[in-house]
Amino acid sequence: MPNPKRRHSKSRRDKRRTHYKAVAPTVASCAHCGSMKLNHTACPSCGYYNGRKMVELNSGASAE
């Protein structure tokens, strides 16, 4: 198996690692209810996506 002939410097190692960073997800306000939601997903508050009702949400009350 091939092995490195010389050791890579710390700066070379760190230059490679600069791309491994955590980024915050992009959020936008819902056009229907105004709450914050992830882009390209249905709103968790109202269930609307792209102006149409996509998800039927439970009101929290159990149907007994």
C-alpha positions in Angstrom: 0.0 0.0 0.0 1.2 3.5 -0.7 2.3 5.5 2.3 3.1 9.2 2.5 6.7 10.0 2.0 6.7 13.1 4.1 4.5 14.5 6.8 1.9 17.2 5.9 2.3 20.4 7.7 -0.3 21.7 10.2 -1.2 24.6 7.8 -1.8 22.2 4.9 -4.0 20.0 7.2 -6.0 23.0 8.4 -6.5 24.3 4.9 -8.2 21.0 4.1 -10.3 21.1 7.2 -11.7 24.6 6.6 -14.4 23.2 4.4 -15.7 20.9 7.3 -17.8 23.5 9.1 -21.3 23.5 10.5 -23.7 25.8 8.9 -27.1 26.9 10.3 -30.1 25.7 8.2 -31.8 28.4 6.1 -35.2 29.4 7.4 -37.9 31.5 6.0 -41.2 32.9 7.1 -44.3 31.0 6.1 -46.4 32.9 3.6 -49.6 31.6 5.1 -49.1 32.0 8.9 -45.9 33.9 9.2 -44.0 31.5 11.5 -40.5 30.4 10.7 -40.0 27.2 8.7 -37.2 25.4 6.9 -37.0 26.1 3.2 -38.6 23.7 0.8 -40.7 22.0 3.5 -44.3 22.2 4.7 -44.8 24.6 7.6 -44.9 22.8 10.9 -47.5 25.3 12.3 -50.1 25.4 9.6 -49.2 22.6 7.2 -49.1 24.8 4.0 -46.5 24.5 1.3 -46.4 26.7 -1.8 -49.8 28.1 -1.1 -51.6 24.7 -0.7 -52.5 22.6 2.3 -50.1 19.7 2.3 -50.3 18.3 5.8 -53.3 17.8 8.0 -52.2 18.8 11.5 -53.7 17.5 14.8 -54.9 20.1 17.2 -53.4 18.2 20.1 -56.7 16.8 21.4 -57.0 13.1 21.2 -60.1 11.6 19.6 -61.5 9.1 22.1 
